[in-house]
Amino acid sequence: MTAVFHDLREALRGRRPLAAVWWEACAVGRAVRAAWRGPGRERDLIVQSLKAAGAALIAWALAGLWMDDPMALMAPWVALVLVQATVYSSVRQAGQQFTAICTGALVASAAQAITDDNTGALALSLPLLMLVANWSRFGRQGIYAATTAVFVLASGTPVSAVAVGHRVGQAALGAVVGVAVNALVLPPIHLRDVRENLAALAREAGDLLCTVAGGLREEQWDAQSAAGWSDGAARLERRLEALYSARSWSRESLRLTSGPLRLLRRGPTVAPPEDEDRRWSRVTANVGALTRTLAVAADEHRTPAPPQGQVLDLYARLLRLIGDACHAEAHRLVGERADGDTEAATEETMEELHRRLQEGLREHAGQEAARTAVLGTLLLQAENLWAELVPEADKTADPHEQ
């Protein structure tokens, strides 16, 4: 199977449109497999899509079949777009959208009464409504003022208080259905994303530190290697931003969500504490500072020089241990217990390496100031990292039980 994929990849090389279609098809296939395997973003997306479709069908059945409305367009349309990523955003956008729809219906009806012509009414109302659509109070829902005007005038219904009230009532029905479906049927709660981003941040920090350690032990690293490590630190910063975004979604998803309905959902019911975000923010900052120090030391045009020999090998081993500690944290965050004996041995090794590096720092101090400055800075950053990652009794608990 791998050979088949390789042959297809080679055949599509240089054919950009076909290659784009192929990669998109592969991405869809991966998403389908991920949704089939278990809970995750892909399955959440499927659930939300089916809920939106169901809300639109319910609104259509109420407006078109039960109320026998021949133009039952507004209700399913509003219900469809109001099944949002969180219940709170559904309620907030329902208010914004309902206000925008009422504004569009009223302005379009007034323009039709003034001009007595649909084309003239569109020419009169649309410029004003597009200006209103950009009002920040409407958020992204302002455009519905203009589209509602188009629907009202295109329907050919004579202007009257009854017709306007009819459209507004349909919008209200759709809003109620959309919000109710989103709030009562598997309400979206984004707690998994926080845990996944924290685990990914810990894992990627460990990978980067292990990569740096491997490069230092080979003693063949240069400015290009240091630039690659700096790029890795920049990716950690982007992962940290994704964590902050996930935390914001997590907080919002718990607003206006029924407690009993939360208990029915699968997956974690509590996100990791926000102290974890701050801790990994400090880890990310220290990793960035460490890579910047190495980049400066590798620059031939700068005065600081990197340490060499045995002390560099000791420092590489130290970074490897810290990287392993990051990986252990990643395992804990996804519910995998670490070996306590291994942690104790790691801490003892860390203390021994730290002692020997301190001795090496004292030896360098009597030889070359430039290398001593770099080694002291690197050692301080490693100490800061270890202080954030040192194992504690409460970290051995299963994070799902917090």
N, C-alpha and C positions, 0 to 999 in steps of 0.2 A: 504493500500500500504506500509506503514511504517513497519507493521508486516511482510509482505512478504520479504522485504529487510532484516529485522532482522533475519528471519529464514534462508535466503540464506547465510548471513554472518556467522551464527553459523554453518551451514553445511560445509562451506568452511574453517572454522578455522582448522588449522593444515595441510591443503592440499596446500602447497606453490605454486605449478605450477597452480592449478586451481584458487587459490585466486589471483594470479598475473594476470591471464587472466580476471578474474571478475573485478578487480579494473581498469585494462586498459579499459575494455568495458565501465565501469562507467565514466571514464575520457573522453572517446570519446563521450559518450552521453551528458555529461555536456558541452563539447565544441560545439556540434551541437546545443544544446538548446541556448547557449550564442550567437552563430552566427545568429540564427533565431530571437532572441529577438531584436537585434539592433547592431549598430556599435561597434567594439571592436577588440581586438587582433585576436580573432578567425575568425571574418569575414575578416579582413585584410589578414590573412593567406590563406583563401579560394580564395580571389581575386588574390593574388600573384601566387598561384598554377595554377589557370585557365589561368592567363596571360602567365606563362611559357609554359603551354601546347599549348596555342594559338600561341605563337611565334615559337615554334618548328613546328607546322603544317604549318604556313605560309612559313617558311624557306624550309620545305620539298616540298611544292607546287611550290615554285619558282625554287628550284634546281632540283627536280625530275620530275615535270610535265611540267613546262614552259620551262626549259632548257633541259629537256629530258636526265638527267644524270642518268645512271643505278646504280651508286654508290653514290647517294646523301645522304651520311651519315654525313659528317662533318658539313654541314650547320645547320640542325635541332639540332644536338648535341650541337654546340656552342650557338645557340639561346636559347636553353633550360636552360643552366647553367648561362647565363648572365642576366636573369631576377632576379636581386638581391633585397635586402631589401631597397635600395635607388638608385636613378638615378646616383648619383655620384659614388657609388661603382660599378654600372654596367659599367660606362664609364672607370673607373680605371681598373677594372678587364678585360674589353674588350681589353685594350692595353696590359696588362700583358699576357693574354691568347693568343692573336694573335701573340705576339712575341714568346711565348713558342711553339705554333703550327708551326710557320715558322722555328724555330730552329729544332724541331723534324723532320719536313719534309725534311729539307736540310741535316741534319746529317744522317738520314736513307737512303736518296737517294745516298749520298756520300759513305756510307758503302756498299750499294748494288752494286755500280759501282766498288768498290775496290774488293769485295769478289765474285761477280757474283753469290751469293747464299743467299737466304732469311734467312736461319738459321745462317749463318756466319755473315750476316749483322746485325741481332738482337744481336748476341753475341758481335759484335764490337761496336754497337751504344748504347745499353741500359745502360751499366755501366757509360759511359760518360754522357748520358742524365739524369740519376738518380742523378749524382753529380750536374749537372746544375739545376735540379729541386729543390735542397736545397738552391739555391742562394736567398738571402732575397729580391732582386729586383723583383723576380717573385711572391712573396707572396705565396698564396695557389694555384696559377695557374701553378707553375713549373711542376707539375706532368703531365700536358698535353703535355709537350715536349716528354716524354717517351711514353705515350699512342698514340700520333700521329704517332710516329715511328712504333709502332705495327700495327696501321691501314694501314699505307702506304705500309708496307711490306706484310701484310696479304692480301691485295687486289690483289696482283699478277700483278699489273700494271708495265710494264717495266720502268726502270728509264730513265727519260728524263726531259728536261726543261719544256716541255708542261705538263707532269704529275705533277711535283712539283708545277707549277703555277696553275694548276687546283685545287689542294688541298688547296693551300693558298687562292685562290679566293673563294672557298666554305667557308673557315673559315671567310673570310672578310664578305661574304654575311650573314652568321649566326650572326656575331657580330653586323652588322648594324640592322638586324631585331630584335634581342634581345634587344638592347639598345633603338631602336625606340619604340617598344611595351611598354617597361617599362616607358619611358619618356612621351609618348603621351596618353596612355590608363590608366586612373586612377593612375597617378604617386603616389608612396608611400610617404606619409608625416607623420612622427611620432611625432605629437604634443600631441596627446591624452595621450601617455605614461607618459610624464612629469607631466601633471596635475594629472593623476591617482596615480603616485608614490608620489607626494607631498601630495595629500589627504590621501593616505594610511599611510604615515609617520606621519602626524598630528593625524590621528585617532589612530594609534598604540601608539604614545606617550601619548595621552589622556587615552587610556586603561591602560597603564602601571602606570601612575600617580594615576589613580583612584584605581587600584589594591593595590598600595603601601599605599594609604590613608586608604583603608579598613583594611589592615593588621595592620597599626599603631593604628587605633581606637580600634581594638580588644585587643590590649596590650598583645597579645600572640605570637608575632612574635619572631623568633629566627634566628640563623645563616642559617638554611635551607631556611627559607622564604627570607632572604636577598640574598641568592645565586640564588633563583628563580628570584628575581627582577634584579639581575645583568645579568642573562641570557636574560631577556627581553630587557635590555639596549643593549646587544650585537646584538639582532635581529634588534633593531633600527639602529645600525651601518650598518648592512647588507642592510637594506632598504635604507639607505642613499647612499650606493654604487650603488644600483639599480637606484636611482634617478640620480646620476651622469652619469651612463651608458645611461639612457633614454635621458638625456640632450644632450649627445654627438650624439646619433642617431638623435635627433631632429634637431641639427645644420646641420648634414650631409644631412638629407633628404631635406633640403631647398636649397642645392647647386644644380645648373644646373636644377632646376625645374621651369617650365614656370609659370609666375604669373597668367595669365588668367586661366590656368588649375587648379591652386590651388583654385580659387574661385568656381569651379564646384564641389569640394568635400564636403561631409557632415562633420559635426563636427567642432571643433575649428580651426580657421585659424591662431591664434597666441598662442604661449605657454606662460605660466606665466613667469614673468621676472626672470632673474637669481639671483636677490637679494633675492628672496624667497628661493632659494637653500642655500644661505649663512645663511639666518636667521634660517632655520630649521637645518642647520649644527650646529649652536650655541645651539639651543634648545636640539639637540641630545647629544651634549657634556655636557651640564649642567645636563641632566637627568642621563647620565652615571656617572658624578661626584657625584650626589646625591645618587645613588644606591651604589656606592663604599663607600661613607661615612657611610651609614647604615650598609653595610657589615662589615666594620671595627668596628663600635660601637657594633655590635651583637657578635663579636668574643670574647669569654671568655678569650683568652690569650692576648688580647690587652688592653692597658690602657684606651682609650676613652670609655665612657659609654653613652648610649642613654638617652635622656630626658624622664621624666616620668610624669604621672598625667595629670593635666589640660593642661599644655603647650604642651604635646604630642598630645592631642585631638585637640587643636587649630591648630597645624601644619598639622595634618591629614586633617582637614577641608580646610586649605589653599591649600594643594596639590589637594584636590578634585576640588576646584574652578579652579585651573590652568589646571587640566585635562579636565574640562568642556570647558575651553577656547580653548584648543586644538581641541576638538570635534567641536566647533563652527567654527574654522578655516577650518577643514575638510569639513564641510557643504558649506562654502563659496567657496572653491576651486572647488567644483562640481556644483556650480551655485545656491545653496540654500541660500536664505537670512536669516540672523539671526534676532532675535527680539532685536531692539535697546534698548527698555526699560529693557529687561532682562540683556543686557550688562551693562547698567548703574547701575542697582542694584547689579550686580556681582562685579563691580569695587568698589562700596561703601562698600560691604561686605569684599572685599579683603583688603581695606584700614583699616577697623576696626580690622580685624584679625591681620594685620601687626602691628598695634599699640599695641594690647594686647600681641603679641609675643615679641615685643621689651620690654614691661614691664616685661614679664616673663624672658627675657634674663638678665635684670638688677637684678631681684630677684635671679636667679641662680648664678650670678657673685659673690654674697656674701656668697654662700653656698658651691658649689663644682666645682672646676676648670674643671675637666674632662667632666662633663655633659655640662657645659657652653661652652666649646670649640666645642663640637659636635653640640649643638643647634645653636651656632653662624654660624658654617659652613653650616648647613642645611638651616638656614634662608637666608644666602647669596645666596645660589644656587636657592632657591625659588624666591628671588628677581630678580635674573638674568633671570629666566624663565618668570616671569611676565613682565619684561621689554621688552622681545621679543614678548610677546603675548598681550600686552595691546591694547585694541581696539582703532583704529584711524578712522577718518572720511573717508579716502580713502579706508579703508578695507571693508566698507559696500557696495561698488560697486560690481556689478556682474562681476566676473572674466572673463566671456566670452566677456565682452565689453571693456576689456583692450586693 
